Amino acid sequence: MSTKVSSARIGRKLQENFKVLINEINKKVITLDGLAIAPMMIHISLDILARFLFNTPRPE
């Protein structure tokens, strides 16, 4: 009986550690996503603004 109890405790501890690991990975991915989205938003906004101000598309 004590073997089942100790293995259950180990399983719970592993599950908690896994949740912490996944949460840390999620935080890092969200930060990277934010850093990637900001320049894209600025680029698109400037492209639209230039199209309306100069009445010409962005040169390729």
Sequence and secondary structure as in RCSB ss.txt:
>XXXX:A:sequence
MSTKVSSARIGRKLQENFKVLINEINKKVITLDGLAIAPMMIHISLDILARFLFNTPRPE
>XXXX:A:secstr
 HHHHHHHHHHHHHHHHHHHHHHHHHHHHHHHHHHHHHHHHHHHHHHHHHHHHHSS    
